[in-house]
Amino acid sequence: MAESLWTFSASSTVPVLAVEGGADPQDPPTNLSDLKQHFPDNRIVILPHIGHEFSSGRCIDTMMFNVIERATTKGLDAKDGVQAASARRGYRS
C-alpha cells in the first residue's frame, strides 16, 4: 500500500466527511489511509468514475448538511449521494 501523503499531528473528535474521486490519479483514496487514526468519527465517500475536480451538487451538499446537523458521521447513508453524483456524469453503479 502506498504511504499516505497526508500527515496529521493530532487527533480530534470533530466529525470529518471526506469526499474523494475514485478515478483521481492526483489525489487517490489511499492518501486518506490515516484518517481514522486521527479522526475516529470519519466517513470517506468515494465517487467512482469521478476524477480530481467535480462539482458536488445537491447530493454531496445533503450529506454535508446531514453530518453538520447530526454532529457525527455515524449512520450516514452515502449510497444516494454516490449514485446521484455518478449518474450526473453518465455512469451507473
C-alpha positions in Angstrom: 0.0 0.0 0.0 1.2 3.5 -0.8 2.3 5.7 2.0 -0.2 8.5 2.8 0.7 11.9 1.6 -1.4 13.5 4.4 0.1 13.8 7.9 -1.9 14.7 11.0 -0.1 15.9 14.1 -3.0 15.5 16.4 -6.3 13.7 16.9 -9.8 15.2 17.1 -13.3 14.1 17.8 -14.6 16.5 15.2 -16.6 14.6 12.6 -14.9 14.5 9.2 -16.6 13.8 5.9 -14.0 13.2 3.1 -15.4 13.1 -0.5 -12.9 11.6 -2.9 -13.0 10.9 -6.7 -12.3 7.2 -7.2 -10.6 7.9 -10.6 -8.4 10.7 -9.2 -4.8 10.0 -10.2 -3.6 13.2 -8.5 -5.0 12.5 -5.0 -6.0 8.8 -4.8 -8.2 7.5 -1.9 -5.1 5.8 -0.4 -4.0 9.3 0.7 -6.7 9.2 3.3 -5.5 5.9 4.9 -4.5 7.6 8.2 -7.8 9.5 8.6 -9.4 7.0 11.0 -6.4 7.0 13.3 -6.6 10.8 13.9 -10.4 11.4 13.3 -12.3 8.4 14.7 -15.6 9.9 13.7 -15.0 9.9 9.9 -16.6 8.8 6.7 -14.8 8.5 3.4 -17.2 8.7 0.4 -15.6 7.6 -2.8 -17.3 8.7 -6.0 -16.5 6.0 -8.6 -15.5 7.2 -12.1 -15.0 10.8 -10.9 -11.6 12.5 -11.2 -9.9 15.2 -9.2 -12.3 18.0 -10.0 -16.0 17.7 -9.7 -19.0 19.8 -8.7 -20.7 18.5 -5.7 -24.3 19.3 -6.5 -27.1 18.7 -4.0 -26.2 15.1 -3.3 -22.9 15.9 -1.6 -24.4 19.0 0.0 -27.1 16.9 1.6 -24.5 14.6 3.1 -22.5 17.5 4.4 -25.6 19.2 6.0 -26.6 15.8 7.5 -23.1 15.5 9.2 -23.3 19.1 10.4 -26.8 18.8 11.7 -26.3 15.5 13.5 -22.7 16.3 14.5 -21.5 12.9 13.6 -20.7 10.7 10.5 -22.1 7.6 12.3 -25.1 6.2 10.4 -24.6 8.4 7.4 -26.1 6.9 4.3 -23.9 7.9 1.4 -25.4 5.5 -1.2 -27.8 8.0 -2.6 -25.2 10.7 -2.9 -22.7 8.4 -4.7 -25.3 7.1 -7.1 -26.6 10.7 -7.8 -23.1 12.0 -8.4 -22.2 9.1 -10.7 -25.5 9.5 -12.6 -24.8 13.1 -13.3 -21.6 12.0 -15.1 -23.4 9.3 -17.0 -22.3 6.3 -15.0 -24.4 3.7 -13.4 -23.3 1.8 -10.2 
